[in-house]
Amino acid sequence: MVEDNLFNGGNYTINAGGDAVDSAVYRGNEFGTDYRYGVFSSGSTSTFDSSNTWHGTTHPVDE
């Protein structure tokens, strides 16, 4: 469970591909816009729900 954090930066802010993380749940986090390719890389079994918002807003982050 990864919740109530502020994430910002990186090529992908969360790079959850590969075998290192299996089925993590991301909820209630805020994300900044200082990334190169996106907020969340594909290829993961993790859950990224609509409670994750852009920093300082109530707008959900689209995966």
N, C-alpha and C positions, 0 to 999 in steps of 0.2 A: 504494500500500500504506500503510495507516494502522494501526499496531500498537503495542501496549505503552504506551498513554496512559491518563490519567485524565481523563474528561469529566464535567462537572457543570453544570447550570443552563441557562437559556434557555427560550423557548417550546417549541421542539424543541431538544434538545441538539445534534443534528446535523440541519441543514436541507439536505438534499442534492437538493432539487428543482431544476428548471430545467436549463439547458444548461451551467452552469459546471463541473460535475464529471461525468465520464463513466466509469462502470465502476470506481470505487474499490473496494478490498477492505478491510474493517474486520475485524480479528481480534486477539484477545489484549488487548483494551482493557477497562478497568473504568469503570463508569458509576455516578454518584451519583444521588440521587433528587430533586434540586432543579431540577425542570423543571415547566413548566405543562401541556403537552399530551402529551408523549411523548419518548422517547429519539431516535427516528429518523423523520423525515417521509417520507411516501410519495411516489411519483412519480420514483423514481430507478432507474438500472440498476446501482447499486452492490451489492456483496455484503456481507452482514452475517451472520456465521456464529455458531455456538453457543459459540465460544471467548471471546466477549465476556460478561463477568460483571458482576454488581452489586458495587460497591466493598466490599471487605472480606469477600467471600463467594466460594464456588465455584459459585453459582447462575447459570445462563445468563440473559442478558437476552433476553426475547422481543421480536422486532421490532415 
